[in-house]
Amino acid sequence: MNSKSSRGTERGRKVKVEFGAVSIPLAVLEEVDKLIAKLGYWPSRSAFVREACLEKIEREYERLRKLKKE
């Protein structure tokens, strides 16, 4: 996996943040670009994809919690 490092801060301390690359079909990226242009909420594709991934992760963990309760 390709990874890239960046420096971030955590409570005043610098922490190393690693990034990985993924492939996304161009048709999907074009839809992302359309949403970004129409809504103007996200500053970049990366910001949109990062938020989308975090939302998906949260939903899947919630689904797992519900399955464990059954």
PDB file with one MODEL, atoms N, CA, C and O in Angstrom:
MODEL        1
ATOM      1  N   MET A   1       0.843  -1.171   0.000  1.00  0.00           N
ATOM      2  CA  MET A   1       0.000   0.000   0.000  1.00  0.00           C
ATOM      3  C   MET A   1       0.888   1.235   0.000  1.00  0.00           C
ATOM      4  O   MET A   1       1.866   1.306   0.745  1.00  0.00           O
ATOM      5  N   ASN A   2       0.548   2.195  -0.830  1.00  0.00           N
ATOM      6  CA  ASN A   2       1.271   3.453  -0.832  1.00  0.00           C
ATOM      7  C   ASN A   2       0.868   4.233   0.394  1.00  0.00           C
ATOM      8  O   ASN A   2      -0.312   4.287   0.741  1.00  0.00           O
ATOM      9  N   SER A   3       1.834   4.837   1.051  1.00  0.00           N
ATOM     10  CA  SER A   3       1.478   5.680   2.180  1.00  0.00           C
ATOM     11  C   SER A   3       2.331   6.925   2.152  1.00  0.00           C
ATOM     12  O   SER A   3       3.464   6.918   1.670  1.00  0.00           O
ATOM     13  N   LYS A   4       1.768   7.986   2.675  1.00  0.00           N
ATOM     14  CA  LYS A   4       2.420   9.269   2.708  1.00  0.00           C
ATOM     15  C   LYS A   4       2.265   9.796   4.122  1.00  0.00           C
ATOM     16  O   LYS A   4       1.248   9.542   4.767  1.00  0.00           O
ATOM     17  N   SER A   5       3.236  10.512   4.604  1.00  0.00           N
ATOM     18  CA  SER A   5       3.158  11.038   5.957  1.00  0.00           C
ATOM     19  C   SER A   5       2.936  12.530   5.932  1.00  0.00           C
ATOM     20  O   SER A   5       3.342  13.224   5.000  1.00  0.00           O
ATOM     21  N   SER A   6       2.290  13.005   6.964  1.00  0.00           N
ATOM     22  CA  SER A   6       2.068  14.426   7.144  1.00  0.00           C
ATOM     23  C   SER A   6       2.162  14.700   8.635  1.00  0.00           C
ATOM     24  O   SER A   6       2.035  13.783   9.446  1.00  0.00           O
ATOM     25  N   ARG A   7       2.376  15.910   8.988  1.00  0.00           N
ATOM     26  CA  ARG A   7       2.422  16.267  10.401  1.00  0.00           C
ATOM     27  C   ARG A   7       1.129  16.942  10.792  1.00  0.00           C
ATOM     28  O   ARG A   7       0.658  17.841  10.096  1.00  0.00           O
ATOM     29  N   GLY A   8       0.555  16.519  11.895  1.00  0.00           N
ATOM     30  CA  GLY A   8      -0.650  17.123  12.438  1.00  0.00           C
ATOM     31  C   GLY A   8      -0.379  17.508  13.875  1.00  0.00           C
ATOM     32  O   GLY A   8       0.734  17.329  14.369  1.00  0.00           O
ATOM     33  N   THR A   9      -1.374  18.030  14.543  1.00  0.00           N
ATOM     34  CA  THR A   9      -1.200  18.354  15.955  1.00  0.00           C
ATOM     35  C   THR A   9      -2.277  17.661  16.763  1.00  0.00           C
ATOM     36  O   THR A   9      -3.415  17.517  16.315  1.00  0.00           O
ATOM     37  N   GLU A  10      -1.913  17.242  17.935  1.00  0.00           N
ATOM     38  CA  GLU A  10      -2.849  16.618  18.865  1.00  0.00           C
ATOM     39  C   GLU A  10      -2.581  17.230  20.218  1.00  0.00           C
ATOM     40  O   GLU A  10      -1.587  16.917  20.873  1.00  0.00           O
ATOM     41  N   ARG A  11      -3.485  18.110  20.633  1.00  0.00           N
ATOM     42  CA  ARG A  11      -3.346  18.796  21.916  1.00  0.00           C
ATOM     43  C   ARG A  11      -1.981  19.467  22.054  1.00  0.00           C
ATOM     44  O   ARG A  11      -1.298  19.322  23.068  1.00  0.00           O
ATOM     45  N   GLY A  12      -1.603  20.202  21.015  1.00  0.00           N
ATOM     46  CA  GLY A  12      -0.356  20.950  21.076  1.00  0.00           C
ATOM     47  C   GLY A  12       0.879  20.158  20.720  1.00  0.00           C
ATOM     48  O   GLY A  12       1.961  20.731  20.592  1.00  0.00           O
ATOM     49  N   ARG A  13       0.745  18.841  20.556  1.00  0.00           N
ATOM     50  CA  ARG A  13       1.898  18.008  20.189  1.00  0.00           C
ATOM     51  C   ARG A  13       1.808  17.691  18.718  1.00  0.00           C
ATOM     52  O   ARG A  13       0.717  17.581  18.159  1.00  0.00           O
ATOM     53  N   LYS A  14       2.959  17.545  18.096  1.00  0.00           N
ATOM     54  CA  LYS A  14       2.964  17.127  16.697  1.00  0.00           C
ATOM     55  C   LYS A  14       2.877  15.612  16.640  1.00  0.00           C
ATOM     56  O   LYS A  14       3.577  14.909  17.369  1.00  0.00           O
ATOM     57  N   VAL A  15       2.013  15.123  15.769  1.00  0.00           N
ATOM     58  CA  VAL A  15       1.867  13.681  15.577  1.00  0.00           C
ATOM     59  C   VAL A  15       2.013  13.378  14.097  1.00  0.00           C
ATOM     60  O   VAL A  15       1.659  14.197  13.248  1.00  0.00           O
ATOM     61  N   LYS A  16       2.529  12.213  13.795  1.00  0.00           N
ATOM     62  CA  LYS A  16       2.705  11.785  12.421  1.00  0.00           C
ATOM     63  C   LYS A  16       1.410  11.136  11.943  1.00  0.00           C
ATOM     64  O   LYS A  16       0.900  10.215  12.582  1.00  0.00           O
ATOM     65  N   VAL A  17       0.881  11.615  10.823  1.00  0.00           N
ATOM     66  CA  VAL A  17      -0.338  11.077  10.246  1.00  0.00           C
ATOM     67  C   VAL A  17       0.031  10.426   8.921  1.00  0.00           C
ATOM     68  O   VAL A  17       0.648  11.064   8.068  1.00  0.00           O
ATOM     69  N   GLU A  18      -0.337   9.172   8.741  1.00  0.00           N
ATOM     70  CA  GLU A  18      -0.026   8.474   7.503  1.00  0.00           C
ATOM     71  C   GLU A  18      -1.249   8.434   6.602  1.00  0.00           C
ATOM     72  O   GLU A  18      -2.385   8.383   7.074  1.00  0.00           O
ATOM     73  N   PHE A  19      -1.000   8.458   5.305  1.00  0.00           N
ATOM     74  CA  PHE A  19      -2.062   8.413   4.309  1.00  0.00           C
ATOM     75  C   PHE A  19      -1.815   7.259   3.362  1.00  0.00           C
ATOM     76  O   PHE A  19      -0.669   6.872   3.135  1.00  0.00           O
ATOM     77  N   GLY A  20      -2.875   6.710   2.812  1.00  0.00           N
ATOM     78  CA  GLY A  20      -2.787   5.654   1.810  1.00  0.00           C
ATOM     79  C   GLY A  20      -3.545   6.072   0.562  1.00  0.00           C
ATOM     80  O   GLY A  20      -4.380   6.976   0.607  1.00  0.00           O
ATOM     81  N   ALA A  21      -3.258   5.427  -0.531  1.00  0.00           N
ATOM     82  CA  ALA A  21      -3.914   5.730  -1.800  1.00  0.00           C
ATOM     83  C   ALA A  21      -4.909   4.627  -2.148  1.00  0.00           C
ATOM     84  O   ALA A  21      -4.683   3.454  -1.852  1.00  0.00           O
ATOM     85  N   VAL A  22      -6.006   5.021  -2.776  1.00  0.00           N
ATOM     86  CA  VAL A  22      -7.002   4.066  -3.265  1.00  0.00           C
ATOM     87  C   VAL A  22      -7.396   4.469  -4.681  1.00  0.00           C
ATOM     88  O   VAL A  22      -7.220   5.619  -5.080  1.00  0.00           O
ATOM     89  N   SER A  23      -7.925   3.525  -5.424  1.00  0.00           N
ATOM     90  CA  SER A  23      -8.405   3.805  -6.774  1.00  0.00           C
ATOM     91  C   SER A  23      -9.919   3.953  -6.737  1.00  0.00           C
ATOM     92  O   SER A  23     -10.624   3.132  -6.150  1.00  0.00           O
ATOM     93  N   ILE A  24     -10.404   5.006  -7.371  1.00  0.00           N
ATOM     94  CA  ILE A  24     -11.837   5.263  -7.445  1.00  0.00           C
ATOM     95  C   ILE A  24     -12.169   5.480  -8.918  1.00  0.00           C
ATOM     96  O   ILE A  24     -11.492   6.255  -9.594  1.00  0.00           O
ATOM     97  N   PRO A  25     -13.198   4.808  -9.425  1.00  0.00           N
ATOM     98  CA  PRO A  25     -13.553   4.997 -10.835  1.00  0.00           C
ATOM     99  C   PRO A  25     -13.793   6.472 -11.167  1.00  0.00           C
ATOM    100  O   PRO A  25     -14.348   7.216 -10.358  1.00  0.00           O
ATOM    101  N   LEU A  26     -13.373   6.880 -12.348  1.00  0.00           N
ATOM    102  CA  LEU A  26     -13.518   8.276 -12.761  1.00  0.00           C
ATOM    103  C   LEU A  26     -14.964   8.740 -12.736  1.00  0.00           C
ATOM    104  O   LEU A  26     -15.236   9.896 -12.412  1.00  0.00           O
ATOM    105  N   ALA A  27     -15.894   7.858 -13.073  1.00  0.00           N
ATOM    106  CA  ALA A  27     -17.310   8.244 -13.047  1.00  0.00           C
ATOM    107  C   ALA A  27     -17.738   8.658 -11.630  1.00  0.00           C
ATOM    108  O   ALA A  27     -18.518   9.596 -11.464  1.00  0.00           O
ATOM    109  N   VAL A  28     -17.230   7.962 -10.627  1.00  0.00           N
ATOM    110  CA  VAL A  28     -17.549   8.307  -9.233  1.00  0.00           C
ATOM    111  C   VAL A  28     -16.918   9.651  -8.886  1.00  0.00           C
ATOM    112  O   VAL A  28     -17.561  10.494  -8.259  1.00  0.00           O
ATOM    113  N   LEU A  29     -15.665   9.857  -9.288  1.00  0.00           N
ATOM    114  CA  LEU A  29     -14.997  11.133  -9.013  1.00  0.00           C
ATOM    115  C   LEU A  29     -15.705  12.298  -9.700  1.00  0.00           C
ATOM    116  O   LEU A  29     -15.768  13.399  -9.154  1.00  0.00           O
ATOM    117  N   GLU A  30     -16.234  12.056 -10.891  1.00  0.00           N
ATOM    118  CA  GLU A  30     -16.968  13.109 -11.586  1.00  0.00           C
ATOM    119  C   GLU A  30     -18.232  13.493 -10.821  1.00  0.00           C
ATOM    120  O   GLU A  30     -18.602  14.666 -10.777  1.00  0.00           O
ATOM    121  N   GLU A  31     -18.890  12.512 -10.222  1.00  0.00           N
ATOM    122  CA  GLU A  31     -20.069  12.806  -9.391  1.00  0.00           C
ATOM    123  C   GLU A  31     -19.668  13.587  -8.140  1.00  0.00           C
ATOM    124  O   GLU A  31     -20.362  14.514  -7.721  1.00  0.00           O
ATOM    125  N   VAL A  32     -18.551  13.199  -7.560  1.00  0.00           N
ATOM    126  CA  VAL A  32     -18.039  13.932  -6.393  1.00  0.00           C
ATOM    127  C   VAL A  32     -17.754  15.374  -6.785  1.00  0.00           C
ATOM    128  O   VAL A  32     -18.129  16.299  -6.064  1.00  0.00           O
ATOM    129  N   ASP A  33     -17.097  15.570  -7.917  1.00  0.00           N
ATOM    130  CA  ASP A  33     -16.789  16.922  -8.388  1.00  0.00           C
ATOM    131  C   ASP A  33     -18.054  17.746  -8.595  1.00  0.00           C
ATOM    132  O   ASP A  33     -18.082  18.934  -8.272  1.00  0.00           O
ATOM    133  N   LYS A  34     -19.107  17.117  -9.137  1.00  0.00           N
ATOM    134  CA  LYS A  34     -20.378  17.827  -9.345  1.00  0.00           C
ATOM    135  C   LYS A  34     -20.969  18.282  -8.021  1.00  0.00           C
ATOM    136  O   LYS A  34     -21.425  19.418  -7.896  1.00  0.00           O
ATOM    137  N   LEU A  35     -20.961  17.390  -7.024  1.00  0.00           N
ATOM    138  CA  LEU A  35     -21.490  17.753  -5.706  1.00  0.00           C
ATOM    139  C   LEU A  35     -20.687  18.873  -5.065  1.00  0.00           C
ATOM    140  O   LEU A  35     -21.249  19.802  -4.484  1.00  0.00           O
ATOM    141  N   ILE A  36     -19.382  18.777  -5.173  1.00  0.00           N
ATOM    142  CA  ILE A  36     -18.517  19.819  -4.603  1.00  0.00           C
ATOM    143  C   ILE A  36     -18.829  21.165  -5.259  1.00  0.00           C
ATOM    144  O   ILE A  36     -18.941  22.182  -4.575  1.00  0.00           O
ATOM    145  N   ALA A  37     -18.967  21.165  -6.581  1.00  0.00           N
ATOM    146  CA  ALA A  37     -19.248  22.409  -7.308  1.00  0.00           C
ATOM    147  C   ALA A  37     -20.626  22.975  -6.952  1.00  0.00           C
ATOM    148  O   ALA A  37     -20.773  24.183  -6.769  1.00  0.00           O
ATOM    149  N   LYS A  38     -21.636  22.100  -6.855  1.00  0.00           N
ATOM    150  CA  LYS A  38     -23.002  22.556  -6.572  1.00  0.00           C
ATOM    151  C   LYS A  38     -23.170  23.043  -5.141  1.00  0.00           C
ATOM    152  O   LYS A  38     -23.803  24.070  -4.896  1.00  0.00           O
ATOM    153  N   LEU A  39     -22.597  22.299  -4.198  1.00  0.00           N
ATOM    154  CA  LEU A  39     -22.818  22.614  -2.787  1.00  0.00           C
ATOM    155  C   LEU A  39     -21.741  23.519  -2.198  1.00  0.00           C
ATOM    156  O   LEU A  39     -22.009  24.295  -1.282  1.00  0.00           O
ATOM    157  N   GLY A  40     -20.537  23.418  -2.719  1.00  0.00           N
ATOM    158  CA  GLY A  40     -19.449  24.269  -2.228  1.00  0.00           C
ATOM    159  C   GLY A  40     -19.047  24.024  -0.785  1.00  0.00           C
ATOM    160  O   GLY A  40     -18.376  24.855  -0.173  1.00  0.00           O
ATOM    161  N   TYR A  41     -19.448  22.900  -0.247  1.00  0.00           N
ATOM    162  CA  TYR A  41     -19.175  22.620   1.169  1.00  0.00           C
ATOM    163  C   TYR A  41     -17.769  22.092   1.399  1.00  0.00           C
ATOM    164  O   TYR A  41     -17.107  22.491   2.357  1.00  0.00           O
ATOM    165  N   TRP A  42     -17.309  21.209   0.543  1.00  0.00           N
ATOM    166  CA  TRP A  42     -16.018  20.565   0.718  1.00  0.00           C
ATOM    167  C   TRP A  42     -14.965  21.318  -0.080  1.00  0.00           C
ATOM    168  O   TRP A  42     -15.227  21.723  -1.213  1.00  0.00           O
ATOM    169  N   PRO A  43     -13.783  21.513   0.485  1.00  0.00           N
ATOM    170  CA  PRO A  43     -12.736  22.242  -0.236  1.00  0.00           C
ATOM    171  C   PRO A  43     -12.038  21.409  -1.317  1.00  0.00           C
ATOM    172  O   PRO A  43     -11.366  21.959  -2.189  1.00  0.00           O
ATOM    173  N   SER A  44     -12.199  20.084  -1.258  1.00  0.00           N
ATOM    174  CA  SER A  44     -11.486  19.228  -2.218  1.00  0.00           C
ATOM    175  C   SER A  44     -12.138  17.855  -2.285  1.00  0.00           C
ATOM    176  O   SER A  44     -12.969  17.493  -1.451  1.00  0.00           O
ATOM    177  N   ARG A  45     -11.733  17.099  -3.309  1.00  0.00           N
ATOM    178  CA  ARG A  45     -12.169  15.703  -3.407  1.00  0.00           C
ATOM    179  C   ARG A  45     -11.756  14.932  -2.166  1.00  0.00           C
ATOM    180  O   ARG A  45     -12.532  14.154  -1.611  1.00  0.00           O
ATOM    181  N   SER A  46     -10.532  15.158  -1.744  1.00  0.00           N
ATOM    182  CA  SER A  46     -10.010  14.435  -0.575  1.00  0.00           C
ATOM    183  C   SER A  46     -10.864  14.663   0.658  1.00  0.00           C
ATOM    184  O   SER A  46     -11.151  13.726   1.403  1.00  0.00           O
ATOM    185  N   ALA A  47     -11.271  15.905   0.876  1.00  0.00           N
ATOM    186  CA  ALA A  47     -12.099  16.216   2.037  1.00  0.00           C
ATOM    187  C   ALA A  47     -13.439  15.492   1.948  1.00  0.00           C
ATOM    188  O   ALA A  47     -13.925  14.958   2.946  1.00  0.00           O
ATOM    189  N   PHE A  48     -14.035  15.472   0.761  1.00  0.00           N
ATOM    190  CA  PHE A  48     -15.308  14.779   0.558  1.00  0.00           C
ATOM    191  C   PHE A  48     -15.157  13.293   0.835  1.00  0.00           C
ATOM    192  O   PHE A  48     -15.946  12.710   1.578  1.00  0.00           O
ATOM    193  N   VAL A  49     -14.142  12.683   0.237  1.00  0.00           N
ATOM    194  CA  VAL A  49     -13.938  11.235   0.372  1.00  0.00           C
ATOM    195  C   VAL A  49     -13.618  10.863   1.817  1.00  0.00           C
ATOM    196  O   VAL A  49     -14.110   9.854   2.321  1.00  0.00           O
ATOM    197  N   ARG A  50     -12.797  11.672   2.484  1.00  0.00           N
ATOM    198  CA  ARG A  50     -12.465  11.408   3.887  1.00  0.00           C
ATOM    199  C   ARG A  50     -13.731  11.415   4.740  1.00  0.00           C
ATOM    200  O   ARG A  50     -13.938  10.519   5.559  1.00  0.00           O
ATOM    201  N   GLU A  51     -14.586  12.437   4.544  1.00  0.00           N
ATOM    202  CA  GLU A  51     -15.825  12.519   5.317  1.00  0.00           C
ATOM    203  C   GLU A  51     -16.758  11.360   4.992  1.00  0.00           C
ATOM    204  O   GLU A  51     -17.378  10.789   5.889  1.00  0.00           O
ATOM    205  N   ALA A  52     -16.859  11.013   3.713  1.00  0.00           N
ATOM    206  CA  ALA A  52     -17.719   9.899   3.303  1.00  0.00           C
ATOM    207  C   ALA A  52     -17.249   8.589   3.931  1.00  0.00           C
ATOM    208  O   ALA A  52     -18.063   7.795   4.401  1.00  0.00           O
ATOM    209  N   CYS A  53     -15.956   8.370   3.939  1.00  0.00           N
ATOM    210  CA  CYS A  53     -15.413   7.143   4.541  1.00  0.00           C
ATOM    211  C   CYS A  53     -15.693   7.096   6.037  1.00  0.00           C
ATOM    212  O   CYS A  53     -16.085   6.053   6.560  1.00  0.00           O
ATOM    213  N   LEU A  54     -15.498   8.198   6.723  1.00  0.00           N
ATOM    214  CA  LEU A  54     -15.768   8.223   8.161  1.00  0.00           C
ATOM    215  C   LEU A  54     -17.238   7.962   8.463  1.00  0.00           C
ATOM    216  O   LEU A  54     -17.560   7.253   9.416  1.00  0.00           O
ATOM    217  N   GLU A  55     -18.136   8.535   7.653  1.00  0.00           N
ATOM    218  CA  GLU A  55     -19.560   8.274   7.836  1.00  0.00           C
ATOM    219  C   GLU A  55     -19.894   6.808   7.595  1.00  0.00           C
ATOM    220  O   GLU A  55     -20.683   6.220   8.334  1.00  0.00           O
ATOM    221  N   LYS A  56     -19.301   6.219   6.572  1.00  0.00           N
ATOM    222  CA  LYS A  56     -19.540   4.800   6.264  1.00  0.00           C
ATOM    223  C   LYS A  56     -19.023   3.911   7.391  1.00  0.00           C
ATOM    224  O   LYS A  56     -19.702   2.969   7.798  1.00  0.00           O
ATOM    225  N   ILE A  57     -17.849   4.199   7.887  1.00  0.00           N
ATOM    226  CA  ILE A  57     -17.285   3.424   9.003  1.00  0.00           C
ATOM    227  C   ILE A  57     -18.201   3.497  10.211  1.00  0.00           C
ATOM    228  O   ILE A  57     -18.463   2.483  10.857  1.00  0.00           O
ATOM    229  N   GLU A  58     -18.689   4.688  10.520  1.00  0.00           N
ATOM    230  CA  GLU A  58     -19.592   4.861  11.660  1.00  0.00           C
ATOM    231  C   GLU A  58     -20.869   4.045  11.478  1.00  0.00           C
ATOM    232  O   GLU A  58     -21.322   3.390  12.417  1.00  0.00           O
ATOM    233  N   ARG A  59     -21.457   4.078  10.274  1.00  0.00           N
ATOM    234  CA  ARG A  59     -22.687   3.302  10.001  1.00  0.00           C
ATOM    235  C   ARG A  59     -22.449   1.809  10.140  1.00  0.00           C
ATOM    236  O   ARG A  59     -23.283   1.096  10.697  1.00  0.00           O
ATOM    237  N   GLU A  60     -21.323   1.333   9.640  1.00  0.00           N
ATOM    238  CA  GLU A  60     -21.047  -0.107   9.707  1.00  0.00           C
ATOM    239  C   GLU A  60     -20.812  -0.568  11.143  1.00  0.00           C
ATOM    240  O   GLU A  60     -21.255  -1.653  11.521  1.00  0.00           O
ATOM    241  N   TYR A  61     -20.120   0.242  11.949  1.00  0.00           N
ATOM    242  CA  TYR A  61     -19.951  -0.127  13.361  1.00  0.00           C
ATOM    243  C   TYR A  61     -21.302  -0.154  14.071  1.00  0.00           C
ATOM    244  O   TYR A  61     -21.544  -1.021  14.910  1.00  0.00           O
ATOM    245  N   GLU A  62     -22.181   0.789  13.740  1.00  0.00           N
ATOM    246  CA  GLU A  62     -23.515   0.796  14.338  1.00  0.00           C
ATOM    247  C   GLU A  62     -24.284  -0.457  13.924  1.00  0.00           C
ATOM    248  O   GLU A  62     -24.977  -1.061  14.743  1.00  0.00           O
ATOM    249  N   ARG A  63     -24.163  -0.846  12.664  1.00  0.00           N
ATOM    250  CA  ARG A  63     -24.822  -2.065  12.182  1.00  0.00           C
ATOM    251  C   ARG A  63     -24.293  -3.289  12.926  1.00  0.00           C
ATOM    252  O   ARG A  63     -25.067  -4.177  13.286  1.00  0.00           O
ATOM    253  N   LEU A  64     -22.986  -3.343  13.160  1.00  0.00           N
ATOM    254  CA  LEU A  64     -22.405  -4.458  13.917  1.00  0.00           C
ATOM    255  C   LEU A  64     -22.926  -4.499  15.350  1.00  0.00           C
ATOM    256  O   LEU A  64     -23.217  -5.569  15.885  1.00  0.00           O
ATOM    257  N   ARG A  65     -23.042  -3.314  15.970  1.00  0.00           N
ATOM    258  CA  ARG A  65     -23.573  -3.258  17.341  1.00  0.00           C
ATOM    259  C   ARG A  65     -24.996  -3.810  17.393  1.00  0.00           C
ATOM    260  O   ARG A  65     -25.351  -4.555  18.307  1.00  0.00           O
ATOM    261  N   LYS A  66     -25.807  -3.434  16.396  1.00  0.00           N
ATOM    262  CA  LYS A  66     -27.189  -3.934  16.360  1.00  0.00           C
ATOM    263  C   LYS A  66     -27.235  -5.437  16.153  1.00  0.00           C
ATOM    264  O   LYS A  66     -28.056  -6.119  16.767  1.00  0.00           O
ATOM    265  N   LEU A  67     -26.374  -5.963  15.305  1.00  0.00           N
ATOM    266  CA  LEU A  67     -26.331  -7.406  15.066  1.00  0.00           C
ATOM    267  C   LEU A  67     -25.928  -8.181  16.313  1.00  0.00           C
ATOM    268  O   LEU A  67     -26.438  -9.273  16.561  1.00  0.00           O
ATOM    269  N   LYS A  68     -25.013  -7.618  17.097  1.00  0.00           N
ATOM    270  CA  LYS A  68     -24.584  -8.291  18.331  1.00  0.00           C
ATOM    271  C   LYS A  68     -25.699  -8.335  19.369  1.00  0.00           C
ATOM    272  O   LYS A  68     -25.746  -9.251  20.189  1.00  0.00           O
ATOM    273  N   LYS A  69     -26.598  -7.352  19.341  1.00  0.00           N
ATOM    274  CA  LYS A  69     -27.700  -7.310  20.292  1.00  0.00           C
ATOM    275  C   LYS A  69     -28.770  -8.350  19.961  1.00  0.00           C
ATOM    276  O   LYS A  69     -29.510  -8.777  20.848  1.00  0.00           O
ATOM    277  N   GLU A  70     -28.860  -8.758  18.702  1.00  0.00           N
ATOM    278  CA  GLU A  70     -29.909  -9.707  18.289  1.00  0.00           C
ATOM    279  C   GLU A  70     -29.584 -11.116  18.693  1.00  0.00           C
ATOM    280  O   GLU A  70     -30.361 -12.031  18.422  1.00  0.00           O
TER     281      GLU A  70
ENDMDL
END
